[in-house]
Amino acid sequence: MHKILIVDDTKNERECIRFLIERFKFPLEISEASNGKEACEIIGNSHFDILFTDVKMPFIDGLTLSKEALDLQPKIKIIVFSGHDEFKYAKEALRLGVKEYLLKPVVPREFYDVITKILAEFGKESDMGAIIEGHQEYDPLISNSSRIETIKKYIYKNYDADLSLDVLAQLIYVHQDYLSRVFKKECGVTVNRFIRNYRMEKAKDLLINTHLKVRVICTSVGYKNYSYFCQSFKEHFGATPEKIRQIKRGV
């Protein structure tokens, strides 16, 4: 089994990469480091086949780490990932011998392709068999937009149910932190804000077009706490549920 070292000073980022490796069933033994200095020490004491590192980190940045890693282990394959504002480092990274450069948030399909390519270079059929198996299971999850549409449709249909990030992320086989970043990027609001906005509109519709009690409407749109529902409703519309009902009915 090949060994990969994931280096990022943000724990959530490391967890996202680990999550993707496990979801895609890549045959990789995973180690982690929280900064470049720690990573250098680990690489100096243990062999790794792949280094997956962020660019901006304390003590030693990703590019310096890449150079040190190649000096210590010339055959190591390096993948660098960073934010859009750091893409200027891509040219330097490639010059140093970095194999691939990915932007944050890491897109699962792009990550899959990169790891598949690198494992293919190692030329072991056992690895490729595992990769093909993972590809067959996850290939439908190619497009970010299609995944977000899946989430939105699920919210529209199940707005009265538990819509935690964990539940939604499991629907499309991604880490919840990844879902949060991509959803906000594509929709302009967080997942939780999108859910709240939709629930508020449904509550308003029920207030205007039915004679249901406010407490019943509260549970009908997914809220278990009545006080919290009323507070959220007032923050959203600038008036209490009762007031909105009166205004719309001309009372």
Long-range contacts (C-beta under 8 A, 24 or more apart in sequence): 1-27, 1-28, 1-29, 2-27, 2-28, 2-29, 2-49, 2-50, 2-119, 2-122, 2-127, 3-28, 3-29, 3-31, 3-46, 3-47, 3-48, 3-49, 3-50, 4-28, 4-29, 4-30, 4-31, 4-48, 4-49, 4-50, 4-51, 4-52, 5-31, 5-32, 5-33, 5-39, 5-42, 5-43, 5-48, 5-50, 5-51, 5-52, 5-53, 6-30, 6-31, 6-32, 6-33, 6-52, 6-53, 7-32, 7-33, 7-34, 7-35, 7-36, 7-38, 7-39, 7-51, 7-52, 7-53, 7-54, 7-57, 7-62, 7-65, 8-34, 8-53, 8-54, 8-57, 9-34, 9-35, 9-54, 9-57, 9-58, 10-54, 12-177, 13-54, 13-104, 13-177, 15-175, 15-177, 16-105, 16-106, 16-175, 16-177, 16-178, 17-52, 17-106, 17-111, 19-174, 19-175, 19-178, 20-106, 20-108, 20-111, 20-112, 20-174, 20-175, 21-115, 23-108, 23-134, 23-138, 23-173, 23-174, 24-108, 24-111, 24-112, 24-115, 24-131, 24-134, 24-138, 25-130, 25-133, 25-134, 25-137, 26-115, 26-119, 26-130, 26-131, 26-134, 27-119, 27-126, 27-127, 27-130, 28-115, 35-59, 35-60, 36-60, 36-61, 36-62, 36-64, 36-65, 39-65, 39-69, 40-65, 40-68, 40-69, 43-68, 43-69, 43-72, 43-73, 43-76, 44-72, 47-73, 48-73, 48-76, 49-75, 49-76, 49-77, 49-122, 50-76, 50-77, 50-78, 50-79, 50-115, 50-118, 51-76, 51-77, 51-78, 51-79, 52-78, 52-79, 52-81, 53-78, 53-79, 53-80, 53-81, 54-80, 54-81, 54-82, 55-80, 55-81, 55-82, 55-86, 55-89, 55-93, 56-82, 56-83, 56-86, 62-89, 62-93, 63-89, 63-92, 63-93, 63-96, 66-93, 66-96, 66-97, 66-98, 67-96, 70-96, 70-97, 77-118, 77-121, 79-114, 79-118, 81-106, 104-181, 105-178, 105-181, 105-182, 105-185, 106-178, 107-144, 108-138, 108-141, 108-173, 108-174, 108-178, 109-141, 109-142, 109-143, 112-138, 138-173, 141-172, 141-173, 141-174, 144-182, 144-186, 145-186, 147-172, 147-174, 147-182, 148-182, 148-183, 148-186, 148-187, 151-179, 151-183, 151-191, 152-187, 152-194, 155-194, 155-195, 155-198, 156-198, 159-195, 159-198, 159-199, 159-202, 159-221, 159-222, 160-219, 160-220, 160-221, 160-222, 161-222, 162-222, 163-195, 163-222, 165-191, 165-192, 195-222, 196-232, 196-236, 197-236, 199-223, 200-232, 200-233, 200-236, 200-237, 203-229, 203-233, 203-241, 204-237, 204-244, 207-241, 207-244, 207-245, 207-248, 208-244, 208-245, 208-248, 208-249, 214-241, 214-242, 214-245, 217-241
